[in-house]
Amino acid sequence: MENKSRLVDYPLFRLTVFLAAGIFFFDRFLPGLSVWPLLLVLSCLLSFLFPSVIFKLRRPLLNYGFGVLISLCFFLIGGVLVLFQRGKIEYSWDSDKSCYYGIVESTPVLKGKTLRSEVLIVGNVCKDGTVGKFIDRNILLYLMPDSSYCDMQCGDGIVFYSSISKPISDVEFMGFDYRRYLFTKGISGTAIAYAGNWTAVKIDDPASIRHKALRCRDKVADIYRSWGMDDDVQAVVSALTIGDKSELTDELKAVYSAAGTSHVLALSGLHVGILSGILYLLLYSLKRFRGGRLLHSLIVVGVLWVFAFISGLSPSVVRAVTMCSLYLVASVLVDNGFCGFFSLSLTSFLMLVYQPMYLFDISFQLSFVAVLSIIVFYPVFSGLVQCRNRLVTYLWNTLSVSMAAQLGTLPLILYYFGTFPTYFLVANLVVGPLAILILSSAMASLLLSGLPFVGDICIKTLESSTTLLNKIMQFVHDIEGAQVSSVNFNWMQSLFAFILLLSLFMYFRKHTPGPLISILLSLCFIGVVEIYKVRTQAPPALFLARSELYIRNGKDMKVITTETGLHNIKGIRVGVMKSAYWRDVRLKSVDKLATLDYVYICRGFSGSIEHLATLFDIKTVVIDSSVSERYRQFLKNECERLNISCHENSGQPSYRILL
């Protein structure tokens, strides 16, 4: 048992770490490097290692050297995989408008007045209607629906006329690199197609199994809607059972985030574990027969993959089902049992080989860190309380799982979100039993909804349990101090926080002074970096973006609005012009209203700079990218004639003004 607790005893874990390190290194520091030099070096290393396998060299020094070379090989393999994947995403889009044909990759979601969907661009459409230049790249397409719009499904074709460009990113305004985020999702461009410039091509039977899975998920979501549940209840049921989060409101997401239970709204290992536990109990009698253990495991694995298909084969569900499948089947076939840590390593290794960009996905990182933390810290927490009472033992074990997962993911949560839920332990005590009840009643409702009396009871149970869950989460959210915010870690603080956690684990295992020294050094470093970050924090700034005026202080961002659009913030006077409000205003006296340091012209403004100059003393004009190209040129010519400084937001999504 001692050997099984040591992470270094699993070679696959070490190889996966080097594979991930290679992916990170070459993506971050050498993204433009050609794949061929790496393949040449990798081939030389493999040819050098090949004789050691043939002649079975067993000298200690050689074994150590070969271990280093093998680790280097996997480091280079990670580099080859990520560079090859980058080549499949990057593309130089033509700035001119063109006609494209694509395949809808995700169910269109309503975003404001547009429909947003991920689309695989097959190629340009020629004048004769055929597809010419082959492109094979994914983009985010925003559609302006018209009267001829019909519901599109995953796998349908779409023809549209528009220009595609690389995503615009403004780290200072948004707080994160949006272009980089889309790139790691495999998105190489964005486009908007206005009403009349696009048409859908219905495809009844898509060839891709993923498209079929997403259509199946949409059908289940339609069944939920037909039951007439409350909107928030139906949204949580769809998210918790099939992973459809499109109908979750921002308010509902904020409630679950403050309660520390956002993970229940994203299909992951929790849901797969609950489902496998339910199936384990329902099929337990099979184990009494000869060969029943293997049959039992195979049936559970089969049902789990059906569940993964119904939920749209999302990466989070696929990796959770893969881990569970490996564990269930191998635990029967292997005599001495199967280590959950090995299944975690194998799953992460296979998924990174299949798609190296998964390494940069937040849900991928949180999921694997949470499982690894449970494996490492759960025995430590559960061993702190020894009690013969089953109820007390169950409650403490539940709390131990929650504490272990929260402890391991804390550095990542503070790095990405800067918040921490205070009452996550209390909330997760409720979430577990209710999640089991919701999943069970959802399965029963889908299977028995056709029965007049029994089906109604199942649906009512599903609705009542979900309503109770929402009310409890709202109660936790409303408690004063439910969420600690604005605790932002940088990457170095997060790294030392993980070193701190590793030192804690080593101390609990060995009780030697070495880990305590590491703990103290890590705490001191985090404190020094925090003090330095406060002293070097960027000054407050105003941002003109998205037809609004924003003020940012650190990572806190908020919109500033007034009825007239005129603002005076710390002596800086800004006028946001996005309507015809000032077009007909005439001054009775010769005096102007005021001096405006910045005039922000947005879509919806109708008028001229010349007329505004009769009302205000204008220093600088900023024209938003939402203004049409023709009108923008007219405004620029006016500014030039009136000798007013003019800037455009077409190259960047925002214009920054330091306070």
C-alpha positions, 0 to 999 in steps of 0.5 A: 500500500505504501508504494501505491501512495507514491506519485513517483511510482507511476511512470505514466504520470511522469511522462504525462507531465513532460508531455504537458510541459512540452505542449506549454513550452512550445506553445508559449515560447516557440509558437512559430517554430516549424514542426520538422526540426523537432521531428528530426531531433525526435527521430535521432533520440528514438534511434539512439534509444532503440538499441537499449530496448533490443539489447536490454541494457540494465546498467544503473547509470545507463538506465538513468540516462535513458530515463532522461532521454525518454522524458525528453522525447515526450517533451518534444512529442508535446511540442510536435503535437501543439505546433501541428495543432496550431497550424490547423487553427491559424489562417490568414483571412482575406479582408474583403467580403466573400461568400463562404460555405460552412457546417454548423458545429454548435447549436445557435445561441441568442446573444442580444439581437444576434445568433452566435454559433461555431461554424466550420468553414469548408471553403469559398463558394464560387459563382457556379455554386461549387465550393472552391478554395478549401479552408477547413477552419472554425470561426464564431459566426454572428447571424442577424436573423430575418423573417425567413429564419428557421431553426438551425441544428448542429450539422446543418450547412450555411452559406453566408456573405461576409468578411472574416477576421481574426478575433480582436483582443484587448487585455487591458479592457477585458481583463483576459486575452479573448483572442488567445481564449478562442484560439485554444478553443480552435477558433481562428476567426469571427464574422457577422452576417446580416439579414439577407446575407445568409441562408441555412442548408438543412441536412437531415442526417449528419455524418459526424457522430458529434453532430448527432449527439448534439442533436440528441441533446437538443431533443432532450432539452425540448422534452424538458421544455414541454413539461412546463417547468419554471425557466430557472428550474428547466435551465438547471435541469438541462445543465445538470443532466445533459450539460446544456447551459445555454438557458442559464441566466447570469444571475443564476450562475452568480448564485451558484458561484457565490455558493461554491457549487458551480461545478454542479451546473457543469457536467463532470466527474461528479455527475458521472460518479452519481450515475455510476453509483445509481447503476451500481445499486440497480444492477448489484444483483448481477454480481451473484452470477458467474461472470456477473462482475464483468457483465455488471461493469460492462453494462455500467460502462455502456450506459455511461457512454450512452449518457455521454452521447445524450449530453453531446459528447462534451470534453468534460463528460468524455474524460470523466466517462473515460476515467470511470470506464478504465477504472470499472473494467480494469478493476475486474480484469486486474487481480490486484485492483486498479489505481484511480491515479493511474486512470487519471494519468492515462485519461489525461495522457490520451486526451492531450495526445488527441487534442493538446489544446485541452491543456489550456482549457480551464475546465480541463485544468480544474477537473484534473486538479480536483480529482488529483487533489481528492486522491491526494488529500481525501485520505488526510482529511477523512483520517482526521475524524474516526467515528463509529456512527455511520451518519457522522462518518458519511457527513465527514467523508462528504466534507472531506471530498469537498475540502480536498477538491476545493483546496487543490483547485483554490490556486486556479480559482484565485488565478482565473476568477479572483473569488472564493466561496465562504460557505462552500462546505455547507452548500456542498452538503446539500448539493450531493443528495439533491443532485442524486435526486435530480439525476434519478428523477430526470432519468425516471421522468424521461423513461416513464413520462408516457405513463399518465400517473407515474410519469407525472409524479416523476416530473413533479419530483424533478421540479420540486427537488430542483426548485429546492436546490435553487432556493437553498443556493439563493439562501446561501448567496444572500448570506452576508460575506458569502463570497470573498472577491478581488483576491487575484493571484498571478501565475507565480503566486499560483505556482507557489500556492501549488508548491505550498500544497505539495509541501503540506501533503509531504509534511502529513506523510513524513512529518519531517521539517523539510516540508515545513521550511518549504511551506514558510518560504512559499508563504513568504514569497506569496506575501512579497509578491502580493505587496509588490502587486499592490504597489505596482497596480495599474492606475484607474482608467476609463475605457470607451468600448461597446458603445459604453463608458467603463471605469476600471480599478484593478480588476473591478470593471463597471459601466457608467451611464447618464441620461444625456451621455455626458460624464465628468470623472475626475476632471475628464469630460466625456460625451457618449453619443449613441442616439439622436438626442443632440442632433436637434439641440440648438443654443439660444446664446452664443456660449457653448455648453461645456468643454468635452475632452472626448466625444465617443461616436457610437452606432445609433448617433445621427448628426455631424461633428460640425453641429456638435462643435457648435454645442461643445468645445471638443478636444478629441473624437473617438469613433466606435467600430460599430459605425458604418464605414461610409459614415465613419469616413464622413466623420473623419473628414469633418474632424480633419476640416475642423482640426479636431483629433480623431481616433478609431476603435476599428483596430482595437475593441476599446480606447483607454483614458488614464485617470 
